[in-house]
Amino acid sequence: MTLRFASAVTFKEHAHNGLATALWDGVFLYRLGTLLRGLCAFKEHAHNGLATALRDGVFLYRLGTLLRGLCALLIAAALQAQEAEADKLAPYYPTPESVVRRMLDLGELKASEKMFDLGSGDGRLVIAAARDFKADGTGVELDADLWKQSTDRIKKLKLEKTARVIQGDLLKQDYSSADLITVYLLPHSIDDQLTPILEKQLKKGARIVSHDFEFSKWKPVKTIDIDDDGEGRSHRIFLYRR
Ligand SMILES: C[S@@+](CC[C@H](N)C(=O)[O-])C[C@H]1O[C@@H](n2cnc3c(N)ncnc32)[C@H](O)[C@@H]1O
């Protein structure tokens, strides 16, 4: 119990720290600095007369810096706006491999069935579904690095026909064909954002397995406690059926 609570707290901590956002802001500020430095140098030279300035190699070099800074700033702003559009429903915190297997077993995943992992991280659930259960797995992941990492691993394992990861917002996908949905997301994201979408989209009989956090509006068909994942952490997994 204590261990489960501790893991939930760690998970929440990651969400509150928003480390990726902070680092990204650092890069953004650095680029803004480059732009402003270029702008100051530009003004200095422009005062000396534009014709002289244009002949001046240093001026041209600084003009280049200014334009590079401007482009970097615009690209950074565009990427940041794109990420900000989608809600981050949980930070990256992978399910241990031993629990992955238990989740897919609990979800009674069968060969050729369609499973979706919502917020698929490094793709471990999708890969296990395709490789070990001969199912058809689709992950949805917002983070570009995790998307690339999972896609590369799927290719390396030659699972492209039965496994894939969509880079995008899990709140904007179609799950109407799903036989099994797996999630490891924060409780408020599950209750406020995901539940209404799944209630609208899922076909009758579709199963949902959630790691550590409940769908509080639904009654689980089965709950399993895993006291030790091999690294001393406890977990709880919930099975729901629509
Ligand atoms: C706790 S991790 C779980 C990863 C994986 N499902 C597992 O169990 O190992 C949650 C993942 O959801 C992703 N995520 C959060 N919000 C998302 C969104 N709106 N759309 C897609 N992915 C999202 C995060 O980037 C992170 O990789």
PDBQT file of the ligand as one rigid body, heavy atoms in Angstrom, charges set to zero:
ROOT
HETATM    1  C1  LIG A 301       2.740   7.260 -17.800  1.00  0.00    +0.000 C 
HETATM    2  S1  LIG A 301       3.308   7.267 -19.460  1.00  0.00    +0.000 S 
HETATM    3  C2  LIG A 301       2.774   5.650 -19.991  1.00  0.00    +0.000 C 
HETATM    4  C3  LIG A 301       3.562   5.108 -21.159  1.00  0.00    +0.000 C 
HETATM    5  C4  LIG A 301       3.133   3.686 -21.612  1.00  0.00    +0.000 C 
HETATM    6  N1  LIG A 301       1.725   3.620 -21.871  1.00  0.00    +0.000 N 
HETATM    7  C5  LIG A 301       3.483   2.689 -20.566  1.00  0.00    +0.000 C 
HETATM    8  O1  LIG A 301       2.567   2.264 -19.839  1.00  0.00    +0.000 OA
HETATM    9  O2  LIG A 301       4.688   2.346 -20.454  1.00  0.00    +0.000 OA
HETATM   10  C6  LIG A 301       2.121   8.377 -20.246  1.00  0.00    +0.000 C 
HETATM   11  C7  LIG A 301       2.452   8.722 -21.682  1.00  0.00    +0.000 C 
HETATM   12  O3  LIG A 301       1.372   9.470 -22.232  1.00  0.00    +0.000 OA
HETATM   13  C8  LIG A 301       1.896  10.439 -23.133  1.00  0.00    +0.000 C 
HETATM   14  N2  LIG A 301       0.864  11.495 -23.296  1.00  0.00    +0.000 N 
HETATM   15  C9  LIG A 301       0.444  12.396 -22.389  1.00  0.00    +0.000 A 
HETATM   16  N3  LIG A 301      -0.538  13.174 -22.890  1.00  0.00    +0.000 NA
HETATM   17  C10 LIG A 301      -0.754  12.738 -24.163  1.00  0.00    +0.000 A 
HETATM   18  C11 LIG A 301      -1.663  13.138 -25.196  1.00  0.00    +0.000 A 
HETATM   19  N4  LIG A 301      -2.544  14.139 -25.026  1.00  0.00    +0.000 N 
HETATM   20  N5  LIG A 301      -1.622  12.467 -26.365  1.00  0.00    +0.000 NA
HETATM   21  C12 LIG A 301      -0.728  11.440 -26.561  1.00  0.00    +0.000 A 
HETATM   22  N6  LIG A 301       0.152  11.026 -25.617  1.00  0.00    +0.000 NA
HETATM   23  C13 LIG A 301       0.140  11.670 -24.436  1.00  0.00    +0.000 A 
HETATM   24  C14 LIG A 301       3.162  10.900 -22.422  1.00  0.00    +0.000 C 
HETATM   25  O4  LIG A 301       4.051  11.531 -23.325  1.00  0.00    +0.000 OA
HETATM   26  C15 LIG A 301       3.689   9.572 -21.871  1.00  0.00    +0.000 C 
HETATM   27  O5  LIG A 301       4.550   8.945 -22.772  1.00  0.00    +0.000 OA
ENDROOT
TORSDOF 0
